[in-house]
Amino acid sequence: MIAALPLIPILAPTSAAAADPFGLPHVQAMARALAARPYAAAAATQLPAGLNDIDYDAYRDIRFDPAHALWRNEGLPFQLQFFHRGGAQRARVDLFEVVDGQARRIAYSPAQFRFQRGAPDGLSPDLGFAGFRIHAPINRNDYFDEVAAFLGASYFRAVAKGMVYGLSARGLAIGAGANEEFPDFRSFWIERPRPGSRSLTVLALLDGASCAGAFRFVISPGETTVFDTTASLYPRRTIADAGIAPLTSMFLFGGDRRARFDDFRPQVHDSDGLAMADGAGERLWRPLANPPRVSTSAFRDAAPRGFGLIQRERRYDAYLDLEARYHLRPSLWVEPRQGFGPGSVGLVELPSPTEYEDNIVACWTPAQALRAGRPATFSYRLHWGAEPIASGLATVAATRSGAAERGRRRFVIDFQSPAPGALDGAQPQVTASAGSALEVNLHPNPETGGVRLSFELDAAGASAIELRAALLRSGKVCSEVWLNRWAA
């Protein structure tokens, strides 16, 4: 038997509003109504035998049949396929198609799927879906590639042309890195696209113990895939640690950070750095780490212009992985639009022994807590791509460190020049929050056409030191500002 989950109802419009097309205001009304009453977690569901406790490989053997894709035979620029429930993806989400302003449920049927190990007994039309994925002809005009997927809690991910899946985004993070709460997308409404449309609109209803929310994503695949996002949040309690536009990635090892791993590959990561564009006009770069213990950082800003988790290293021979293809994983840049006032970009780095666990979180946390009963709206644009936003400054190409004499630590930072001669006459600037940065040197790197900055850190007994380095030309910063944390 299947214990059916309670459905999130579509609010019935009044007769005066009956002609209003279904859209974000309807989902906002649902979220507001949810937040006004105590949180009710989705009821636990006993799935049929053969779905309940299956492992990852068995779950992957349940494949959606593309012949049943929504809009497959309608000549439209997008198609939808669906994820089956089972294993770790037990939760049900309710899916609706919006046609001519009217929402109608997308029905589940076992016939939509291919069960490589045989269909389980007891499948019911009430089983529903775990999530969905969007297909579009992003690489070839005659083939619909998977370009985005929504599956699990409030997670979603996307690719750009020529890329493969890597890091994920989320609707909302609460308490990232410590006693974290994971709100769920409970329902989705996907608007049927018009012929020739270059974008697809997805509405989502979020619910969690601390907050409900209404989201709109306008998704435009391409050389860079863009999600124009509106997030309306309705807190049930005061939330001081809300993470807006949260990004989740994996960093196992890379550069000089591989000592703990006996692996044939030089690097293993979905992202290698946190990039930021602050309100003062600086571009910041923080290399990622897989620390021995949980590490949290907060980069305060009055008016951020953007932040993102970046996969900057694009050479195949930096990874040598023909299966994972880490050199083709997208970067993700957040471009704030509305609601991003004073606050901080948060970075959480968790220790991880395996590449199969996401251990990096980046998000925006407002300086003012979200208050119960006070809705807050944030709008932003997500750019998925090679490195979606160029800065015009010298960029950090690599960071390495090693032992130096007298117990010091040597740091070596390679900067890539944005144009020939752009770094002629540049001077280094290095500061440390404790100890001393000594033997600071800058010289051309003829192998890359950029420059190499090196210095030695004398910790002088400190247990943790924040490091900062940049290049200056004619007294002005002409590079990204390199940030790093050294720990004893």
Protein Blocks (a to p, Z undefined) as FASTA:
>chain_A
ZZdddddddddddfklmmpccdfklmmmmmmmmmmpccdddddddddehklmccfklmmm
pccdfklpghklnopabdcddddeehjllbccdddddeehiacdddddfklpccfkopae
hiafklopabdcddddfkbmkbccdfbdceehjaccdddehiacfddddfbdghihiapa
cdddfbdcdddddehiabdcdddddddfkbccdddddddedfbdcdddddddddfbdcfk
bcehiacdddfbgcjllmmpccfbfbdcfbfbdcdddfkopacdddddddfbdcdddddd
fbdcbdcdddfblcfklnopaklommlcccdddddfbhpacddddddddddfbfkbcfbd
cddddfbdcdehiacdddddddddfblpaghiacdfbdcddddeehiacdddddddfbgh
klgoiacddddfehjdehiacdddfknopacddddddekopabdcddddddeehiacbdc
ddddddZZ
